[in-house]
């Protein structure tokens, strides 16, 4: 049992989290990356969804609505 506890204490996770400031830094970095990943992922997902909806011309209401959104985004991108 003693050998296993010593082995566990030498594990990288416990060595990183044995100091308060190191643990705080890792938690902050993890939170920043999670927030950035969420924003980038949502942006990609929504832009792909809007683009796919703008390509649909079978459903007139959805296709027109998506085309209007696409036109608004394009006009904002061009600065109009």
Order of alpha helices (4+ residues) and beta strands (2+ residues): alpha-alpha-alpha-alpha
